[in-house]
Amino acid sequence: EVQLVESGGGLVQPGGSLRLSCAASGFTVSSNYMSWVRQAPGKGLEWVSVIYSGGSTYYADSVKGRFTISRDNSKNTLYLQMNSLRAEDTAVYYCARDQAVAGTRWFDPWGQGTLVTVSS
Amino acid sequence: SYVLTQPPSVSVAPGKTARITCGGNNIGSKSVHWYQQKPGQAPVLVIYYDSDRPSGIPERFSGSNSGNTATLTISRVEAGDEADYYCQVWDSSSDHPVVFGGGTKLTVL
């Protein structure tokens, strides 16, 4: 069964750091595009970052320079290192397999999400 | 950047047909994907490539896309279909290529 399980969320002060993990099963992370998508409380979905199978990484402007996406092939796990956190980063963070096919992309499956709260 | 516009809410009686629209400039030239998100749960893909259903998604869910509007249609609506629905496209010409609509809350009366 294809599955993603996130962990690492929690309460952090503004300016602090947090690392999210996303453990995959049923498929190989390094052979796929993998993304992080977040959802602020009561709001819609916002794409955050992607890592391509070749290793290239891309970020939304809102997190560029502060967040770093990476993976550990031996653990089949995706990560999101979040530094210099701000109140506006408060959200549920989802990892998702990013399906890239014939000029389009969609997300399937998604993990269950992990809540990050940035507050003093 | 590309913008997708969804109605904030749609209401439908059980057994009837719900139609949720997603508007965008010449959206018919793009592939549209739809996600269902129930309260407290992660999004689930229900339609990809405008009208294809992933395995496990009921045939009651269908999609279409033409001109400036894509539509998610849910036939014979059930109480369990009550959820938020998001459309999404990939805009390869943009610096911000992943675009989500604002979401539509489907209420089953």
Interface residues (C-beta under 8 A of the other chain):
Chain A: S35 G44 L45 E46 W47 V50 A60 D61 Y94 Q99 G103 T104 R105 W106 F107 D108 P109 W110 G111 Q112 G113
Chain B: K30 S31 H33 Y35 Q41 A42 P43 V44 L45 Y48 Y49 P54 Y86 Q88 V89 W90 S92 H96 P97 V98 F100 G101 G102 G103
